[in-house]
Amino acid sequence: MVRLWLSGGWLAILVLAAIFAPWIAPHDPLAQDLFLERLPPVWIDGAEPGYYLGTDSLGRDVLSRMIYGARIALIVAVLAGGAAALIGSTLGLLAGFYGGWTDRIVGRIIDIWMSFPPVLFAILLVAVLGTGLHSVILAIAIIDWTRFARVIRAETMAQSRMDYVASAVVIGRSRLGTLAAEVLPNVLPTLLVLFSLEMGIAVIVEAILSFVNLSISSDDPTWGGMIAEGRTQIHFAPWVLVVPMVALFLTVLSFSQFGEGLKDRIDPVLR
Amino acid sequence: MSVVLEIDGLEVRTRGGQRLLRGVSLSVETGETHGLVGESGAGKSMIGKAVAGILPRGVTVTDGSIRLDGQDLLALGRTKRRRLVGERVAIIPQDPLTALNPCRRIGGQITDRLIHILGWDAKRARLRAAELLEEVAIRDPARVLNAYPHEISGGMRQRVLIAAAFAAEPALIIADEPTTALDVTVQKQVLRLIGDLQARHGTALLFVTHDMGVVAKLCPSLTVLYAGHVVDQGKAARIFGPAPHPYARALIAATPRYDRPEESLLPVPQDVIDALDREVAQADGAHG
């Protein structure tokens, strides 16, 4: 219960920050001012009023960049997570329910997919697709659908062996109808947890791609890009590195905890 | 009296060629209760599954025929067979935990058959479902209809399943060890309930169990199976009579008895098993 509220609270803050970024950000995230470079955050001596989390080596406001960065992080989380969930769980449901050849083909594809190291695969894909937000999203979906396919397939298999599925067949429900009406609602809690986890993973992968400068243009504020910049300044301005890392950590943790908490709430057996 | 179910020389094999049923023949008449007994793995449940068309993956009927209301099920197309079985056959499954979908309310799971098979509208089906629940002695039907399976007890769930099985007035009900997952005090109630409903609705009942005590009470005729092979078949009065088949006697001796504990729960003697194995091997040989 507590974790649901805590994680939900942090995610709500992020969502609000992302939506209202132009109104709440104190400064333009792209505005450079070399007179104001490497200002410390407000709790350290020498801070300038109005720059709550300090500035980076080009004098850009860290808080404003964080707020705009949340936009990109959330867009990637929802779209990439959603696309991976859609592809992965569709294939997983079909493989687990129909078995036989369907299962064998999907199983082999998953095996092949999983033998690629995911981060290198992502870098390769973005290099091929070209940088930009849409190719980052596409790359994450293409790589991470196996996460859904594997788990949903196993869960579907277990559910399909239940007597209520046999009963549905006996009373003459169609195969696809049985899958949709009897099996799907029972794998939904698992799917939701996975989706939540995947959103966290998508945020990390986006940060990694930004870190190696393969996400969107390096001017645009992304958390990964900020970490990359902060790395070079770690001895002079550690906050530039620490602030996005903390945000990243909290966000990924919140996504996974939110999923778990939600599962407890919606699963009728656990409720 | 007419024959509802007639199975003739039914053979079921796994994909690997292992025989699960070796030429089983039996028939069940309208309103009759036929017991199907044997140890676990004897193939009792396979018969019911073959009739309902829900054999596990990789297991198929390789020989024989199954006639329901005189129609050969194995000769029918998939859709026709599904429709006929759906209308005429219902199953009371073994485990009430897995037989109800945990994500759906009880009401919908009972009315499914009425809406799908009989084509009733939802409102009428719901009224009938409430009646059915009353018939299986559930005191508060309105509450149970709206409950999820985990909110009611195991005995109640089994009664819900019985109500669902009788809902569309099937000609044949296959009860697959309906009391095994229940504790002894509830078992008796559930058995009486099945017997009562069956008598009232005139349904034929194929009762699968390993419990000879239950068979003696419920089934006038029975089939004894060993390794998918029919060991003995006929009136219960003869099989439970003075000179039963050695295997039937061994099964009776294996049932718990509280009055004579030292004479109950005995394992099946090795010489009986050897004789059965010879019989099965002989039948296999004769069959090819």
Interface residues (C-beta under 8 A of the other chain):
Chain A: G99 G100 M162 D163 Y164 A166 S167 A168 V169 V170 I171 G172 R173 E182 P185 N186 L188 P268 V269
Chain B: A52 G53 I54 R57 R82 R83 V85 G86 V89 A90 I91 P93 Q94 D95 T98 A99 L100 N101 P102 C103 R104 Q109 D112 R113 H116 I117 Y148 H150
